[in-house]
Amino acid sequence: MDRAAEPSAGVRRRAVYPAGAFRTFTMTFDETWGDDVRVIGRPGGSARFTSIAELEVYYG
């Protein structure tokens, strides 16, 4: 089934992103389902890009 991307409901995160190397940033959101995850945000740093070294998803 082809579906358009939809924003997740109930996103909760820390007020300030802990910038720097080897930092953990946790977001939680209401239970949902889907086939993929799209992470969108404003890039930062001197090179103006975003990278994700590890993405973990938990259920339950």
C-alpha positions in Angstrom: 0.0 0.0 0.0 1.5 3.4 -1.0 0.9 6.0 1.6 2.1 9.6 2.0 4.5 10.3 4.9 2.6 11.5 8.0 4.0 13.3 11.1 4.1 11.3 14.3 1.8 12.3 17.0 2.8 13.1 20.6 6.6 13.7 19.9 8.4 14.3 23.2 12.1 15.3 23.4 14.5 17.3 25.5 14.2 21.0 25.2 17.8 21.5 24.0 19.8 19.2 21.7 23.0 18.1 23.4 25.4 19.1 20.6 28.8 17.5 20.4 30.4 14.1 19.5 29.1 10.9 21.1 25.9 12.4 22.5 22.6 10.7 23.0 19.4 12.4 22.0 16.1 10.6 22.8 12.7 11.3 21.2 9.6 9.4 22.1 6.2 9.5 20.4 2.8 7.9 20.5 2.5 4.3 19.2 2.2 4.1 15.5 2.9 1.7 12.6 4.7 1.9 9.3 7.3 0.5 6.9 9.9 3.2 7.3 11.1 6.2 9.3 12.0 9.6 8.0 14.0 11.9 10.2 13.8 15.5 9.2 15.4 18.5 10.9 17.5 21.6 10.5 21.1 20.7 9.9 23.7 22.3 12.1 27.4 22.6 12.8 30.0 24.3 10.8 29.4 22.1 7.7 25.6 22.5 8.0 24.8 18.8 7.8 23.1 16.1 9.9 24.3 12.6 10.4 23.0 9.7 12.5 25.5 7.1 13.6 23.0 4.8 15.2 19.2 4.7 15.3 17.4 2.4 17.7 13.7 1.6 17.7 12.0 -0.2 20.6 8.5 -1.6 20.8 6.6 -2.3 24.0 
